[in-house]
Amino acid sequence: MTSSDTFRLRPSRRSLLTGAFAVGAAGLLPLGAAGSARAAAGPEILGCAGWGARPSRSPVRVLTTAPHKIIIHHTSTPNTTDLSPAAAIDLAHIMQNDQMDVRGWIDTGQHFTISRGAYILEGRHESVSALQGGTRQVESAHAYGQNQVAVGIENEGTYMKVDQPATQYAALLELCTHICRQYGLRAYQIYGHRDFNATDCPGDRLYAMLPQLRREVAARLGGDPTAPVWPVVRSGDSGRQVVALQHLLVRYGQPVTVDGAFGPATEAAVREVQTVNHATKDGIAGNQVWHQVVVPVRLGDTGAAVSALQTLLATGGVPTAVDGVFGAATETSVTGFQSARQLPADGVVDARTWGRLLE
């Protein structure tokens, strides 16, 4: 499925649709009834069958790989004071109809939605079953460039100038903790939509809460919640960071010569990555670009991303051959680097290990 932006409903459209899809309390399924799911002591999630979702236009694609991050969104809809289960189901219908009928997607774009009343609902079909298994994910449509690698969570409301309700935040904390536990993710692998695409989402106030969210998830699961920090590399720069960037751009499919000089060709490649992923188009490799081009690498991997890793190790004082093959020797270098930097010494180069290598 083509990567797509997250859901954004105009308030006028929500007002028009609310009456059409409102669910009366008499006909509402309780969240513990058929169609809901509770996996491994996780929060209760009302599944697509429970809220009466339409069938997807075509079968959703269930990937055999697990996600390696969570992306937080807000729906950019009015901050309703109706916190009822009926309002949560109403929202789910509105979102699915807008995304299928207006945007032309096969189904709801995100995996999960949390209403203002703190009810958690399944968005795209089969997201709950994939989460329960802990080894697969459903391809989604919530963030350009990230729909095969990230779980998307929409929070109902607009959080540019106001905080989300405490109960909704508590539900977000529970869901993120459960997703991290099920997939073996670390707390620092929780991001905001604006980390990847040119958007205000998930709102200034909710985005500012993400460090707290990471800390509270880490308090439950262990580990350091500190998110990766990326360098800013631009035209005229040179050196090891540029070499690594160029290797990663090559892996991304850009025709760049790896020469360590950030010249016009490298800038053009960066702009292309930004264009494809609807990121800020400034030709500068910053937060959004690194988030798009960096991928986890581990024992057995080969290619340009491994060459980028090996270059950073070798130029950072860790003797490593740059051959594009992640073998036992490279794994030893990685675990040694991770131990020295107080990172989990698991040999997997995830976003935070990349960030430390790029310092």
Sequence and secondary structure as in RCSB ss.txt:
>XXXX:A:sequence
MTSSDTFRLRPSRRSLLTGAFAVGAAGLLPLGAAGSARAAAGPEILGCAGWGARPSRSPVRVLTTAPHKIIIHHT
STPNTTDLSPAAAIDLAHIMQNDQMDVRGWIDTGQHFTISRGAYILEGRHESVSALQGGTRQVESAHAYGQNQVA
VGIENEGTYMKVDQPATQYAALLELCTHICRQYGLRAYQIYGHRDFNATDCPGDRLYAMLPQLRREVAARLGGDP
TAPVWPVVRSGDSGRQVVALQHLLVRYGQPVTVDGAFGPATEAAVREVQTVNHATKDGIAGNQVWHQVVVPVRLG
DTGAAVSALQTLLATGGVPTAVDGVFGAATETSVTGFQSARQLPADGVVDARTWGRLLE
>XXXX:A:secstr
          HHHHHHHHHHH   GGG   TTSTTEE  TT   EE HHHHT    SS   EESS   EEEEEE 
     S  SHHHHHHHHHHHHHIIIIIS  SS SSSEEE TT  EEE STTHHHHHHHSS EE   SSTT TTTE
EEEEESS  SSS   HHHHHHHHHHHHHHHHHHT  GGGEEEGGGTSSS TT HHHHHHHHHHHHHHHHHH S  
       B TT BSHHHHHHHHHHHHTT     SSB  HHHHHHHHHHHHHTT   SS BSHHHHHHH   B TT
 BSHHHHHHHHHHHHTT     SSB  HHHHHHHHHHHHHTTS  SS B HHHHHHHT 
